[in-house]
Amino acid sequence: MAEFYVDTTAQSNGEHIVHNANCTLLPPKESIRYLGSIASCNSALKKAAEMFKPVNACPQCASACHTA
């Protein structure tokens, strides 16, 4: 299980990025929403998509789920 967060500020392409708690690219706490302790980045993306659309995984900390 890992702690996941979603960036509440969309990127220039409109995506909200999902990060794990240890990511060096994690935005400041004012700009993220806690998703929870989640088993996989795919599950974290699904939870983030309930709040924001579109979503994508961070290419650094969740590369297995990142789509280009």
Backbone atoms as SQL, in Angstrom:
CREATE TABLE atoms (id INTEGER PRIMARY KEY, chain TEXT, resi INTEGER, resn TEXT, atom TEXT, x REAL, y REAL, z REAL);
INSERT INTO atoms VALUES
  (1, 'A', 1, 'MET', 'N', 0.850, -1.183, 0.000),
  (2, 'A', 1, 'MET', 'CA', 0.000, 0.000, 0.000),
  (3, 'A', 1, 'MET', 'C', 0.895, 1.245, 0.000),
  (4, 'A', 2, 'ALA', 'N', 0.436, 2.239, -0.708),
  (5, 'A', 2, 'ALA', 'CA', 1.158, 3.508, -0.766),
  (6, 'A', 2, 'ALA', 'C', 0.160, 4.645, -0.574),
  (7, 'A', 3, 'GLU', 'N', 0.666, 5.762, -0.092),
  (8, 'A', 3, 'GLU', 'CA', -0.153, 6.958, 0.084),
  (9, 'A', 3, 'GLU', 'C', -0.157, 7.717, -1.245),
  (10, 'A', 4, 'PHE', 'N', -1.337, 8.034, -1.758),
  (11, 'A', 4, 'PHE', 'CA', -1.451, 8.738, -3.029),
  (12, 'A', 4, 'PHE', 'C', -2.169, 10.071, -2.858),
  (13, 'A', 5, 'TYR', 'N', -1.783, 11.012, -3.717),
  (14, 'A', 5, 'TYR', 'CA', -2.365, 12.350, -3.753),
  (15, 'A', 5, 'TYR', 'C', -2.654, 12.722, -5.200),
  (16, 'A', 6, 'VAL', 'N', -3.614, 13.612, -5.396),
  (17, 'A', 6, 'VAL', 'CA', -3.883, 14.148, -6.728),
  (18, 'A', 6, 'VAL', 'C', -3.676, 15.658, -6.691),
  (19, 'A', 7, 'ASP', 'N', -3.058, 16.163, -7.731),
  (20, 'A', 7, 'ASP', 'CA', -2.841, 17.602, -7.878),
  (21, 'A', 7, 'ASP', 'C', -4.182, 18.252, -8.215),
  (22, 'A', 8, 'THR', 'N', -4.599, 19.212, -7.417),
  (23, 'A', 8, 'THR', 'CA', -5.890, 19.867, -7.651),
  (24, 'A', 8, 'THR', 'C', -5.808, 20.922, -8.753),
  (25, 'A', 9, 'THR', 'N', -4.602, 21.271, -9.154),
  (26, 'A', 9, 'THR', 'CA', -4.399, 22.217, -10.247),
  (27, 'A', 9, 'THR', 'C', -4.086, 21.435, -11.514),
  (28, 'A', 10, 'ALA', 'N', -4.869, 21.633, -12.541),
  (29, 'A', 10, 'ALA', 'CA', -4.654, 20.917, -13.799),
  (30, 'A', 10, 'ALA', 'C', -3.383, 21.399, -14.492),
  (31, 'A', 11, 'GLN', 'N', -2.751, 20.484, -15.205),
  (32, 'A', 11, 'GLN', 'CA', -1.607, 20.814, -16.047),
  (33, 'A', 11, 'GLN', 'C', -2.113, 21.595, -17.264),
  (34, 'A', 12, 'SER', 'N', -1.205, 22.059, -18.100),
  (35, 'A', 12, 'SER', 'CA', -1.602, 22.836, -19.282),
  (36, 'A', 12, 'SER', 'C', -2.477, 22.029, -20.242),
  (37, 'A', 13, 'ASN', 'N', -2.364, 20.697, -20.194),
  (38, 'A', 13, 'ASN', 'CA', -3.189, 19.840, -21.057),
  (39, 'A', 13, 'ASN', 'C', -4.509, 19.450, -20.385),
  (40, 'A', 14, 'GLY', 'N', -4.763, 19.982, -19.195),
  (41, 'A', 14, 'GLY', 'CA', -6.009, 19.717, -18.486),
  (42, 'A', 14, 'GLY', 'C', -5.966, 18.561, -17.507),
  (43, 'A', 15, 'GLU', 'N', -4.879, 17.792, -17.510),
  (44, 'A', 15, 'GLU', 'CA', -4.789, 16.616, -16.640),
  (45, 'A', 15, 'GLU', 'C', -4.455, 16.986, -15.195),
  (46, 'A', 16, 'HIS', 'N', -5.032, 16.224, -14.281),
  (47, 'A', 16, 'HIS', 'CA', -4.686, 16.285, -12.863),
  (48, 'A', 16, 'HIS', 'C', -3.794, 15.077, -12.601),
  (49, 'A', 17, 'ILE', 'N', -2.624, 15.312, -12.034),
  (50, 'A', 17, 'ILE', 'CA', -1.615, 14.266, -11.897),
  (51, 'A', 17, 'ILE', 'C', -1.678, 13.618, -10.520),
  (52, 'A', 18, 'VAL', 'N', -1.605, 12.280, -10.528),
  (53, 'A', 18, 'VAL', 'CA', -1.597, 11.482, -9.298),
  (54, 'A', 18, 'VAL', 'C', -0.147, 11.165, -8.940),
  (55, 'A', 19, 'HIS', 'N', 0.204, 11.412, -7.673),
  (56, 'A', 19, 'HIS', 'CA', 1.558, 11.179, -7.160),
  (57, 'A', 19, 'HIS', 'C', 1.489, 10.300, -5.916),
  (58, 'A', 20, 'ASN', 'N', 2.602, 9.609, -5.624),
  (59, 'A', 20, 'ASN', 'CA', 2.683, 8.964, -4.315),
  (60, 'A', 20, 'ASN', 'C', 3.351, 9.935, -3.347),
  (61, 'A', 21, 'ALA', 'N', 3.244, 9.644, -2.076),
  (62, 'A', 21, 'ALA', 'CA', 3.684, 10.576, -1.032),
  (63, 'A', 21, 'ALA', 'C', 5.175, 10.876, -1.071),
  (64, 'A', 22, 'ASN', 'N', 5.992, 9.986, -1.624),
  (65, 'A', 22, 'ASN', 'CA', 7.440, 10.168, -1.635),
  (66, 'A', 22, 'ASN', 'C', 7.962, 10.822, -2.906),
  (67, 'A', 23, 'CYS', 'N', 7.092, 11.244, -3.777),
  (68, 'A', 23, 'CYS', 'CA', 7.504, 11.794, -5.070),
  (69, 'A', 23, 'CYS', 'C', 8.187, 13.149, -4.903),
  (70, 'A', 24, 'THR', 'N', 9.293, 13.326, -5.604),
  (71, 'A', 24, 'THR', 'CA', 9.989, 14.617, -5.563),
  (72, 'A', 24, 'THR', 'C', 9.240, 15.682, -6.357),
  (73, 'A', 25, 'LEU', 'N', 8.288, 15.271, -7.192),
  (74, 'A', 25, 'LEU', 'CA', 7.488, 16.218, -7.971),
  (75, 'A', 25, 'LEU', 'C', 6.146, 16.537, -7.318),
  (76, 'A', 26, 'LEU', 'N', 5.911, 16.022, -6.110),
  (77, 'A', 26, 'LEU', 'CA', 4.652, 16.266, -5.407),
  (78, 'A', 26, 'LEU', 'C', 4.485, 17.771, -5.166),
  (79, 'A', 27, 'PRO', 'N', 3.377, 18.341, -5.616),
  (80, 'A', 27, 'PRO', 'CA', 3.145, 19.780, -5.414),
  (81, 'A', 27, 'PRO', 'C', 2.999, 20.124, -3.929),
  (82, 'A', 28, 'PRO', 'N', 3.007, 21.415, -3.602),
  (83, 'A', 28, 'PRO', 'CA', 2.827, 21.828, -2.206),
  (84, 'A', 28, 'PRO', 'C', 1.472, 21.373, -1.663),
  (85, 'A', 29, 'LYS', 'N', 1.397, 21.243, -0.352),
  (86, 'A', 29, 'LYS', 'CA', 0.192, 20.690, 0.282),
  (87, 'A', 29, 'LYS', 'C', -1.068, 21.482, -0.040),
  (88, 'A', 30, 'GLU', 'N', -0.935, 22.767, -0.364),
  (89, 'A', 30, 'GLU', 'CA', -2.099, 23.577, -0.706),
  (90, 'A', 30, 'GLU', 'C', -2.702, 23.171, -2.052),
  (91, 'A', 31, 'SER', 'N', -1.931, 22.433, -2.853),
  (92, 'A', 31, 'SER', 'CA', -2.355, 22.104, -4.218),
  (93, 'A', 31, 'SER', 'C', -2.650, 20.627, -4.431),
  (94, 'A', 32, 'ILE', 'N', -2.758, 19.861, -3.348),
  (95, 'A', 32, 'ILE', 'CA', -3.008, 18.427, -3.497),
  (96, 'A', 32, 'ILE', 'C', -4.167, 17.982, -2.612),
  (97, 'A', 33, 'ARG', 'N', -4.772, 16.876, -3.004),
  (98, 'A', 33, 'ARG', 'CA', -5.833, 16.258, -2.208),
  (99, 'A', 33, 'ARG', 'C', -5.421, 14.811, -1.944),
  (100, 'A', 34, 'TYR', 'N', -5.538, 14.410, -0.687),
  (101, 'A', 34, 'TYR', 'CA', -5.184, 13.051, -0.283),
  (102, 'A', 34, 'TYR', 'C', -6.208, 12.063, -0.829),
  (103, 'A', 35, 'LEU', 'N', -5.716, 11.016, -1.485),
  (104, 'A', 35, 'LEU', 'CA', -6.591, 9.975, -2.016),
  (105, 'A', 35, 'LEU', 'C', -6.705, 8.792, -1.068),
  (106, 'A', 36, 'GLY', 'N', -5.658, 8.549, -0.277),
  (107, 'A', 36, 'GLY', 'CA', -5.690, 7.454, 0.678),
  (108, 'A', 36, 'GLY', 'C', -4.515, 6.516, 0.516),
  (109, 'A', 37, 'SER', 'N', -4.509, 5.495, 1.357),
  (110, 'A', 37, 'SER', 'CA', -3.529, 4.420, 1.287),
  (111, 'A', 37, 'SER', 'C', -4.110, 3.381, 0.335),
  (112, 'A', 38, 'ILE', 'N', -3.506, 3.269, -0.835),
  (113, 'A', 38, 'ILE', 'CA', -4.096, 2.512, -1.938),
  (114, 'A', 38, 'ILE', 'C', -3.088, 1.494, -2.459),
  (115, 'A', 39, 'ALA', 'N', -3.588, 0.335, -2.867),
  (116, 'A', 39, 'ALA', 'CA', -2.739, -0.788, -3.265),
  (117, 'A', 39, 'ALA', 'C', -1.995, -0.570, -4.579),
  (118, 'A', 40, 'SER', 'N', -2.564, 0.187, -5.510),
  (119, 'A', 40, 'SER', 'CA', -1.910, 0.329, -6.817),
  (120, 'A', 40, 'SER', 'C', -2.179, 1.709, -7.408),
  (121, 'A', 41, 'CYS', 'N', -1.321, 2.083, -8.345),
  (122, 'A', 41, 'CYS', 'CA', -1.532, 3.379, -8.998),
  (123, 'A', 41, 'CYS', 'C', -2.797, 3.352, -9.854),
  (124, 'A', 42, 'ASN', 'N', -3.154, 2.201, -10.407),
  (125, 'A', 42, 'ASN', 'CA', -4.405, 2.120, -11.182),
  (126, 'A', 42, 'ASN', 'C', -5.615, 2.414, -10.300),
  (127, 'A', 43, 'SER', 'N', -5.614, 1.877, -9.093),
  (128, 'A', 43, 'SER', 'CA', -6.711, 2.151, -8.159),
  (129, 'A', 43, 'SER', 'C', -6.717, 3.617, -7.742),
  (130, 'A', 44, 'ALA', 'N', -5.537, 4.195, -7.574),
  (131, 'A', 44, 'ALA', 'CA', -5.442, 5.617, -7.225),
  (132, 'A', 44, 'ALA', 'C', -5.981, 6.488, -8.359),
  (133, 'A', 45, 'LEU', 'N', -5.695, 6.110, -9.597),
  (134, 'A', 45, 'LEU', 'CA', -6.216, 6.858, -10.744),
  (135, 'A', 45, 'LEU', 'C', -7.740, 6.805, -10.784),
  (136, 'A', 46, 'LYS', 'N', -8.300, 5.637, -10.505),
  (137, 'A', 46, 'LYS', 'CA', -9.761, 5.499, -10.498),
  (138, 'A', 46, 'LYS', 'C', -10.389, 6.398, -9.440),
  (139, 'A', 47, 'LYS', 'N', -9.769, 6.436, -8.261),
  (140, 'A', 47, 'LYS', 'CA', -10.302, 7.279, -7.189),
  (141, 'A', 47, 'LYS', 'C', -10.179, 8.757, -7.559),
  (142, 'A', 48, 'ALA', 'N', -9.044, 9.142, -8.134),
  (143, 'A', 48, 'ALA', 'CA', -8.846, 10.536, -8.539),
  (144, 'A', 48, 'ALA', 'C', -9.848, 10.942, -9.617),
  (145, 'A', 49, 'ALA', 'N', -10.188, 10.009, -10.510),
  (146, 'A', 49, 'ALA', 'CA', -11.131, 10.295, -11.596),
  (147, 'A', 49, 'ALA', 'C', -12.547, 10.537, -11.081),
  (148, 'A', 50, 'GLU', 'N', -12.829, 10.124, -9.847),
  (149, 'A', 50, 'GLU', 'CA', -14.128, 10.425, -9.242),
  (150, 'A', 50, 'GLU', 'C', -14.236, 11.908, -8.884),
  (151, 'A', 51, 'MET', 'N', -13.076, 12.577, -8.747),
  (152, 'A', 51, 'MET', 'CA', -13.035, 13.988, -8.357),
  (153, 'A', 51, 'MET', 'C', -12.659, 14.918, -9.502),
  (154, 'A', 52, 'PHE', 'N', -11.760, 14.450, -10.363),
  (155, 'A', 52, 'PHE', 'CA', -11.215, 15.279, -11.440),
  (156, 'A', 52, 'PHE', 'C', -11.156, 14.470, -12.729),
  (157, 'A', 53, 'LYS', 'N', -11.310, 15.167, -13.852),
  (158, 'A', 53, 'LYS', 'CA', -11.117, 14.548, -15.165),
  (159, 'A', 53, 'LYS', 'C', -10.499, 15.590, -16.078),
  (160, 'A', 54, 'PRO', 'N', -9.563, 15.184, -16.887),
  (161, 'A', 54, 'PRO', 'CA', -8.902, 13.891, -16.937),
  (162, 'A', 54, 'PRO', 'C', -7.815, 13.781, -15.871),
  (163, 'A', 55, 'VAL', 'N', -7.390, 12.559, -15.601),
  (164, 'A', 55, 'VAL', 'CA', -6.299, 12.305, -14.661),
  (165, 'A', 55, 'VAL', 'C', -5.230, 11.469, -15.355),
  (166, 'A', 56, 'ASN', 'N', -4.021, 11.559, -14.826),
  (167, 'A', 56, 'ASN', 'CA', -2.911, 10.751, -15.315),
  (168, 'A', 56, 'ASN', 'C', -1.971, 10.528, -14.145),
  (169, 'A', 57, 'ALA', 'N', -1.135, 9.520, -14.265),
  (170, 'A', 57, 'ALA', 'CA', -0.156, 9.216, -13.223),
  (171, 'A', 57, 'ALA', 'C', 1.138, 9.971, -13.493),
  (172, 'A', 58, 'CYS', 'N', 1.829, 10.306, -12.437),
  (173, 'A', 58, 'CYS', 'CA', 3.121, 10.975, -12.545),
  (174, 'A', 58, 'CYS', 'C', 4.110, 10.055, -13.270),
  (175, 'A', 59, 'PRO', 'N', 4.831, 10.578, -14.263),
  (176, 'A', 59, 'PRO', 'CA', 5.786, 9.732, -14.976),
  (177, 'A', 59, 'PRO', 'C', 6.987, 9.336, -14.120),
  (178, 'A', 60, 'GLN', 'N', 7.208, 10.054, -13.031),
  (179, 'A', 60, 'GLN', 'CA', 8.353, 9.735, -12.173),
  (180, 'A', 60, 'GLN', 'C', 8.005, 8.713, -11.097),
  (181, 'A', 61, 'CYS', 'N', 6.956, 8.952, -10.340),
  (182, 'A', 61, 'CYS', 'CA', 6.676, 8.089, -9.184),
  (183, 'A', 61, 'CYS', 'C', 5.640, 7.005, -9.462),
  (184, 'A', 62, 'ALA', 'N', 4.918, 7.111, -10.562),
  (185, 'A', 62, 'ALA', 'CA', 3.891, 6.114, -10.904),
  (186, 'A', 62, 'ALA', 'C', 3.967, 5.792, -12.393),
  (187, 'A', 63, 'SER', 'N', 5.179, 5.562, -12.861),
  (188, 'A', 63, 'SER', 'CA', 5.405, 5.375, -14.297),
  (189, 'A', 63, 'SER', 'C', 4.656, 4.180, -14.873),
  (190, 'A', 64, 'ALA', 'N', 4.369, 3.173, -14.057),
  (191, 'A', 64, 'ALA', 'CA', 3.650, 1.993, -14.545),
  (192, 'A', 64, 'ALA', 'C', 2.243, 2.348, -15.015),
  (193, 'A', 65, 'CYS', 'N', 1.690, 3.439, -14.512),
  (194, 'A', 65, 'CYS', 'CA', 0.320, 3.841, -14.855),
  (195, 'A', 65, 'CYS', 'C', 0.266, 5.094, -15.719),
  (196, 'A', 66, 'HIS', 'N', 1.414, 5.697, -15.973),
  (197, 'A', 66, 'HIS', 'CA', 1.450, 6.935, -16.761),
  (198, 'A', 66, 'HIS', 'C', 1.157, 6.642, -18.225),
  (199, 'A', 67, 'THR', 'N', 0.308, 7.469, -18.824),
  (200, 'A', 67, 'THR', 'CA', 0.065, 7.368, -20.263),
  (201, 'A', 67, 'THR', 'C', 0.558, 8.641, -20.926),
  (202, 'A', 68, 'ALA', 'N', 1.259, 8.466, -22.022),
  (203, 'A', 68, 'ALA', 'CA', 1.850, 9.615, -22.725),
  (204, 'A', 68, 'ALA', 'C', 0.826, 10.341, -23.561);
